[in-house]
Amino acid sequence: MSEDLDSFLGPLINTATPMALGERLYSRWDFKSILASGAVDIIQPDPSHAGGITQTRKIATMAEAYDVAVALHCPLGPIALAACLKIDGCSYNAFIQEQSLGIHYNVGNDLLDYLTDPSVFDYADGFVTIPTGPGLGIEINRGFVVDRAAHGHRWRNPVWRHADGSIAEW
């Protein structure tokens, strides 16, 4: 383990609180040293950042060998959610799925608006069925996408600050 990684992870290894991380890691190689350290209980790869379905599946499989759970990071739209659900469906260590339905930054529309059939993501008692249609199991409402693209957007990560003025993680 590198000296920087060791100094960061050292205190984490000695706690009973389950540790989760990974939404800002971007490859199998980023996850490799974290998993080998034994300092993490849950990894949160984002298929949109970590190389897509195949690479994220490889990360999940690698985590399985270390008895580490997977909670895929998914703050984006219906395509990302469908991809995550497909990975969850074949990953024994997947235990929870993040999604952005009704989240604070969906202003003016929500992710279901981009689908021709929003019922593919009908949640019941906190569960959703993995879409079974062709491909990812969803059909994008192209007209809505074209309409939203005509309006454009200027979304940026919010900059949050602590009381002392230092930048906070959003």
RALIN-V109426 format. One line per field, one symbol per residue. psi: psi as a letter, one per 20 degrees, with the letter a starting at -180 (. if undefined). burial: 1 if it has 16 or more other C-alpha atoms within 10 Angstrom, else 0. A space follows every 10 residues. Layout:
psi=???
burial=???
This chain:
psi=pqgggghghg hhhkqipppq riijqjrhhh hghgghhjjq hpqmqohhhj jagghhghgg gghhhjlprp nppmjbahgg gggghggghj ohjpiqpqrk pjqhinphrr hhhjqhniih koqpkjqqqp pirqcijqpp nhghggghhh hrqlpqpqoq qrhjiqpqp.
burial=0000000010 0110000001 1110111100 1001100011 1111111101 0110111011 1111000111 1111111111 1111111100 1011001011 1000000001 1101100101 1000000001 1000010111 0000000000 0000000000 0000000000
